[in-house]
Amino acid sequence: MPKAVFAFAFCLTAAAQPTLPGAHFHHLHLNATNTAAAIDFYTTKFEAEKSSYHGQPAVFTQKSWILFNKVDKPLITRSRPFVD
């Protein structure tokens, strides 16, 4: 989950220092093979709370929602960079 953690931390940093007054991310989508474990991770590692958004399990943190898409398999990544 390191890439997801990095992306989430980046979003929190961007939300904490908006370029426009009042600008923030409303929500972001993350793919997860185990949505319950992902929700537990974000609620224990960050200032976030379990909630629901339009009837789907979600996490609310500061001013933004984290929404989870259930996937069967994790994303396959390449061992070398995409750009040579």
N, C-alpha and C positions, 0 to 999 in steps of 0.2 A: 503493500500500500504506500510506499514512499512517494511515488509520483502524485498520488491523490493528496497526500499530506502537503507536498510542496505547493500544489495548485491551490489548496485550501488556504495555506499560510499566505500565499501571494494575494489571494482575494481579500483576506482579512487586512493585509497591509494596505492594499489599494483602497479598501473601504475606510480604513482609519485615516488616510490622507487623500481625500478626494480632490480632483483638480477643479471641480465645480462645486460651489456650496450646495450641500444637501445631496450630492450625487452618491449613489451606492449601487451595488449589485442587488437586484431584487431576489434572484435565485440562481442556482447553478445545478446542473444535473451530473450525477456520478453514476457510472455503471458499477454494480456490485454483485458478486456471486452469492453473498450472504448479507442481505440488507440489514438484518437484526444486528449482526456483528459490526457492520459498518456504522450503524447508528450508535451502538454502545461505544465504539472507538471515538467518534467525534464528540459525544457527550461527556466522556471521561477525560479527554486530552485537551479540549478547548472549552471556553465559556459558552456552552450550548445546551439546549434542552430538547428532549424528545417531544415531538408534537405530531400533528398531521396536517397535510395541505391537500385540500380537495379530496379528503377521504383516504389519502395515501400516507403511509408512514414517512415522516420527514424530520429534519432537525432545524431548529431556529436558533440563529446566533446573531447577536447584536441587531442588525437591521436586515439580515438576509436569510433566505431559506436554502437548505441543502436538500435536494430531491434525489431519490435513488431509483435507478432503473435496474430491475432484476435481470441478470444475464446468466446463461448456463455455464459459460467458460470465461476465464479471464482473457484479456487482450494479449495476443501473442506479440512480443516485441522482438526486434532484431538485435543481435549482439553487437553489430557495428552501426555507426551512424548512417542515417539516410542520405546525407550529403557527404560525398568524399572530397 
